[in-house]
Amino acid sequence: MLENVNRLKRAIHKLSEAEAKSMLFFALLNGKSSEDMQQLILQLTENEMSTVNAKTVHIVFGDSPAGSLKAAFKDTDYGKTEDVIVLPHNLSIGPLQAIQTASGVEARLEWFRQRYNVDDDGLEHYVTKMRTGIGKISNLLPQQHIVIWTCQNAPEQTGLRLVLALLEGKGNTVRVIDTFQAFHEQNMHPQLEDYPRTSGEVNAENLLYFYEQDGMNQITYETRQVLSQEGSYLLSDDDHILRTWTGNKLVHSAHENRDDDFIITCAQRMYHEEGKVEYKKSARLIGEVIGHMQQYTGDEWIEYRLRTLIKQGVFSYRGDVKAMRFYEVKLADDFLTNVSF
């Protein structure tokens, strides 16, 4: 018993903060028992397959879909023949120029460091994920089949294009599974028109079902070339830092204020619904924004924009802005004209 406890402690210690959060989200989303989660943590940290030995390699964007996919394969033969490569999830935000190189990854890291309230461990985890993922993609063997998981959002669609650009010149067969399209083609829940927003929202059982039901149709040569060229543009682009998914295409922007008006609108709606204007926990407002916005993005980005709006006088605050849980915000009077009680 004590050995099992120590084994679990060692496994948890190996998890980064981002991975731990992902595991918690996965457990809550899928209703997993503590025993199930213990086994999954041990498997993910102790039994990592070497990518070079895998017949099929899956590429996903973010720890959450990676955890779900590994869980889907855990008790199947796929667990013996398939591996999962993980790239960070927020590829729609920040510079992407030359991220296949050490200098490109470092430039992206510095961009985040200047804007986000993320500790060094979190940033180093991101860098490690990026370097490891890109390195594994670069070293894929010609006979290995590749499956890229994506969804109808800017981060994953950006990731799809980047990966296909990195695969340029490689003869591997490539299959793309769009979890949004797969969900709606199966007509599982027609009333859920906007679900899933990300592959990370899909549970392990459905991911396995999509994989087995969608056949092994490869992406066409023409489509692969178009998306690869878009990815090559991203790798050479030194101007745009935001990517928006709209009208089934990526729209690029060099301006950081894309979501500012929406943050203000969400604050106004909160005041209207509650019938009073007062300081609100910044985490409450950030959650409101993320819950209502069509573009999928991370809380770090919205928190950065909120701090920028504070500097511009759009919001006042009280507390310490070093972390979102430490301060509250209130919309300035000039922006309350659209609020009715």
N, C-alpha and C positions, 0 to 999 in steps of 0.2 A: 504493500500500500504506500509506504513512504517513498519507495523508488518511483512509483507512478506519479506521486505528487512532485517529486524533484524533476522528473522528466517533463512534466507539464510546465513547471516553472522555467526550465531551460528553454522550452519551446516558445513560451510567451515572451521571454527576454529577447528572443531573436526578432520578434515582430517590431516593426517601426510603429510610430504613433499613427501614421496614415493607415497602415495595414490593420492595426488594432481597431481603429474606427470602422474600417471596412467590414471587419469580421462582426462587430457589434451590429452594424446595419444589416448585414446578411442574416444574422440570427433573428433579429426583430422582424425582418421582411418575410422570412420563410418559416417562422415559428419553430425554430430548432430547439431541441432540448439541450441541457448543459452537457449531457453525455455525447450528443452528436457534435457539439462544438469542440469538445475536448479532442475527439478523434480527428476532426478536420484540421485543427491547429497542429496536432502532431504530424499529420500527413503532409501538410504544407511546409513544415519546417524541417522534417526529418527525412522525407522520401522524395526529394526533388529529382525528377528524371533529368538526365543530361539531354539537352536539346539535340545533340548530334546523333543520339540513338533513336530518336523519334521518327516514325514513319510519316506522321502528320503533325504539323506545327500550327497552333492557333495563335493569332495575334489579336490582343484586346487592348483597350485603352482605359486604364484605371484598375485599381485594386479590387473594387466591388465586383465587376463582371468577371475578373480573373478568379476570385474566390468562388463565385457561383459556378463557373465553368469547371473548375477543378473538383468542386463538390459533385457536379453532375457526372463526372467521369469516375468518381471514387470507387464505386462498386460495379464497374463495368470493365469489359476488356479494353476499352479505350484508355483506361488508366495505365495500361502496360505499353501502349504503342504511341501515345500522343502527348505532346507537351504544350505548354502555354507560355507565350512571350508577352510580357506586360510593358506597355509604354504609359507614361503619365497621362492623366485624363484631360487636363486643361490646355490642350494644344491650340485652342481657338484664341488664346490670349497670350500676348508677349511676342517678342521677336523669334523667328524661326530660321533666320539666315545661317546656313552652314551648321545646323545642329548635328549633322553627322560627324562633325569634327570636335575635338576637345575645346578649341577656342569658341566655337559656336555655342556649345553647351554652357561654357563659362559666361559668355555674354548674356545668355538667357537667364542664368542664375543671378547675375548682377542686376539685371532689369527687375527681377522679382525682389531682390534684397533691398532695392531702393524704394519699393512701393508697399510691400506686404509686411505685416506684423507677424512674421513666422520665424520661429527660432532656428538656429543653425542646424539642429538635428533634422528638422522638417525639410529644410532646403537641401541638405546633404542627401537625404533619402530620395528627394526628387531627382537630383543629379545622378545618383547611383542607378535609379530606375531607368533614366534616359540612356545613360552610357551602356548599361547592361543590355537593355532591349535592343538598341541600335547595333551593338556588337554581335548579338545573337542573330539578328537579321542579316548582317553582313556575312556571317559565317554559315548560313544555311547551305545544305548540300543540294545538288541538282535534282536528286531523286526524291527529295522530301516534298510532300504535298503541303500547301499553305492554305489556311482558312483565315480570312480577316473578318472580324465581327465589327459591325458598325451600326449606326442608328441615324435617325433624322434630326441630327443636331450638329452644330458647328464643330465642337471638339472632336467627335468621332469621324465626321466627314473630312475634317482636316487631317486626322490621323490616317485615314484610308489613303488619301492622296500622297502623304509623305511616305508611307510604307511602299506604295507602288513605285514611287520615284527611287527609293532605296533598292528596290528589286530590279530596277532597270538593267537589262542585259542578262538577267538570270532566267533560266529556262523552266523554273518550277511551275507546276500547275497551280493556279490561284483560284480559289472560290471565295466569294464575298457573301456573307449572310447579314442582311439588314434586319435587325430585330423588330423594328417598327413595321416594316413591310411583311415580315414573316408572321407577326402577331395578327395583322389584319387580313392577310390572305387566308389564314386558318379560321377567320371569323369567330374567334374565341368569345369576345365580349364586344359586340358592335357598338354598345353605348359608350365605350371608352375611346372616344375619338382621338384624344391627344396622348394616349398611352401606348407604349412606353416613351418617355422623353429621352431616356438613356438605356443602354444595354444593362446597366447596373440595376435597373428596376425590375428586370426579368428574373424570375426564380430559376433555380437549377433545373427543375423538372421541365420547364418550358424550353430552356436553352437546349437541353438534350433532345427534346421533341423536335425543335426546329432543325437541329443538326441532322437528325435521322429522317425527317420527312421532306426536307428541302432538296433531296437528291444531291448528286455530285456535279451539278452543272457548273462549269467553269465560267469565269468572266470572259467576255469576248475579247479578242485581240484589239479591236477598234476601241472599245470602252477602256480597256487597260491602258492603251496608249494615251488617250485623252486625259484620263485621271493622273497618269504618271507625269505628263507634261505640266498639269496643274501643280503637282507636287514639286516638280523641279523649279517652277516659278516661286513657290513658297520658300524653297531652300536658298534661292538667290535674292529674295526680296529684302531690301534693307530699309524699307520705308513703313510698311503697314504693320500694325501691332494688334489689330482686332479683326476677327473674322466672324461674320454673321451668316447663318444659314437661312436663306429666304428664297422662295420660288425654285426650290430644288437646286440651288447653286450657292457657292460661297461668295459673299460680298466682302471686300477688304476695305479697311479704314485705317488712316494714320492718326486719327483723333481718339482720345481716350474717353470722351464725354458721352459716348453712345447711350449709356444707361442712366444718366443723371436725371433727366426729366421723369423717367419712370420711378426712380427712387422718391422724388418729390411727390409724384402722384400717389404713391403708396402711402406716404405719410399723411397726405391730405385725406385719403380714404379712411385711414385709421381714426383720425380725429372726427370725421363725419359720423362714422359708425358708432363711436363711443360717446359722441356728444360733447366733447371737451378737448381743449388743447393743453397738453402737459408733457413733461419730459417722459420719454419712453426708453426702455433699455435698448441700446443699439442692436443687440442680438435679436430683439423682438422685431424691429423694423427690417433688419437684414433677412430674417426668416420670412417676413411678409413679402418682401421683394422677390426672393427666390421662388416662393410658392406661387406667385402670380405671373412671373415673366415667362414669355414664350421661349426666349433664348436660354438654353441651359448654360449656367456658369457657376463658379464656385463662390463660397461665402467670403473667401479672402479678397476676391476682386470687388465685390459689392462693398465690403468694409473699407477697402482702399478708396473707392469713389465717395463713400460717406465721409471719410476723413478729409478728402479733397473739398467736398461741399462745405464742411465746417470751416476750413481755411478761407473759403470764398465768402463766408458769412451767410450762407443759405440756411445752415443749421447752427444753433448754439449748443453747447454741451456742458455737462458737469461730470467730474470724475477724471479718470486717467485714460487717455486714448492709446495706451500701449497694448491694450487687448480689448476686444469688443465686450467682454463680460464686465469690464471695469468702468464703463461710462454710459451715460444716457444722453439723448439728443432731443431737441425740440426745433420745429420748423420756425424760421424767422417770420415776423408779422407780415412782411411784404409778400410772402408766398401763401398767405392764408385767405386771400380774396376769393378763392374757389371753394372754400370750405363753408358749408351751410349746416346749421343746427336746427 
